[in-house]
C-alpha cells in the first residue's frame, strides 16, 4: 500500500516531531497498535513519514490481547501492517484477570499499568529504543482536566517521556491532532477500526471529562484552546506557592510571633 497524507496532516506530524525531538536517526520505534482509529492512523502515518524522513528509522507494531473476550483476532491488523511493510507482533496479557484481582484499584489504572509493563518488556528484549502511542490533543487536555478535578494537580502527559528504568523513550506524534479529525482518517488507509474490547469503554472518568469539555465548548468555542494553552509552561502563570510543610509553618510562625505555635 502506498501511503499518502494530506499536507495539513503531514505538516502537523512534522511539527510535533521537530518541536519535541521525537525521532532521531537510527531509532527503532515500536507502535502500540490497538486497532482503534488513533493507533491505526499513527501506524499508517509513521509508515508514510519513514519513506521521506531525513532521519532514517525502523518501524514495527505490537498489539496486546487483554483477554477481555475469547474472539480476539489479530489477523486483520497483521494484514494491514504487512501492506505497509511494518512487522507486526501480538502479545497476550491477562489484564482481565489482573483487574479482577486488583484489590479495589481503578480498573483503568490496572489496565494501563500492565499494558505498559508488557509492551515495555517486549521492546527492551527486542532492541527497540522508542515506543509510539497514539495519544492526541484531546487526550492531553482531558488528562489535564482530570488531574485538576480528581487529584488537585496541574499536570498532563508529555509529548516525549524518557523511562529511566528501562532506557526507553515514549513518543506521541499525534499530539497536535484533534480527535474529531482522526475520525475521518479511515478514508485514507481503508482499514475499518476495531471496536474497543474494554467492558468499561464509554463509562470511565475520562469519558465523563470528555463530555464535560464538550459541554463547555458548546457554550464557548474557545474553551478547548484555552485549556490547551494552560497546559504550557508560561511566564504569565500566577499560582499560589506550594503548601508549606509543618516545619516551614513553624519557622514562619516563630519569625512572626517569636515563639512556636503548638497547633501548627
C-alpha positions, 0 to 999 in steps of 0.5 A, a space after each residue: 500500500 502506498 501511503 499518502 497524507 494530506 499536507 495539513 496532516 503531514 505538516 502537523 506530524 512534522 511539527 510535533 516531531 521537530 518541536 519535541 525531538 521525537 525521532 532521531 536517526 537510527 531509532 527503532 520505534 515500536 507502535 502500540 497498535 490497538 486497532 482503534 482509529 488513533 493507533 491505526 492512523 499513527 501506524 499508517 502515518 509513521 509508515 508514510 513519514 519513514 519513506 521521506 524522513 531525513 532521519 532514517 528509522 525502523 518501524 514495527 507494531 505490537 498489539 496486546 490481547 487483554 483477554 477481555 473476550 475469547 474472539 480476539 483476532 489479530 489477523 486483520 491488523 497483521 494484514 494491514 501492517 504487512 501492506 505497509 511493510 511494518 512487522 507486526 507482533 501480538 502479545 497476550 496479557 491477562 489484564 482481565 484477570 489482573 483487574 479482577 484481582 486488583 484489590 479495589 484499584 481503578 480498573 483503568 489504572 490496572 489496565 494501563 499499568 500492565 499494558 505498559 509493563 508488557 509492551 515495555 518488556 517486549 521492546 527492551 528484549 527486542 532492541 527497540 529504543 522508542 515506543 509510539 502511542 497514539 495519544 492526541 490533543 484531546 487526550 492531553 487536555 482531558 488528562 489535564 482536566 482530570 488531574 485538576 478535578 480528581 487529584 488537585 494537580 496541574 499536570 498532563 502527559 508529555 509529548 516525549 517521556 524518557 523511562 529511566 528504568 528501562 532506557 526507553 523513550 515514549 513518543 506521541 506524534 499525534 499530539 497536535 491532532 484533534 480527535 474529531 479529525 482522526 475520525 475521518 482518517 479511515 478514508 485514507 488507509 481503508 482499514 475499518 477500526 476495531 471496536 474497543 474490547 474494554 467492558 468499561 469503554 464509554 463509562 470511565 472518568 475520562 469519558 465523563 471529562 470528555 463530555 464535560 469539555 464538550 459541554 463547555 465548548 458548546 457554550 464557548 468555542 474557545 474553551 478547548 484552546 484555552 485549556 490547551 494553552 494552560 497546559 504550557 509552561 508560561 511566564 504569565 502563570 500566577 499560582 499560589 506557592 506550594 503548601 508549606 510543610 509543618 516545619 516551614 509553618 513553624 519557622 514562619 510562625 516563630 519569625 512572626 510571633 517569636 515563639 512556636 505555635 503548638 497547633 501548627 
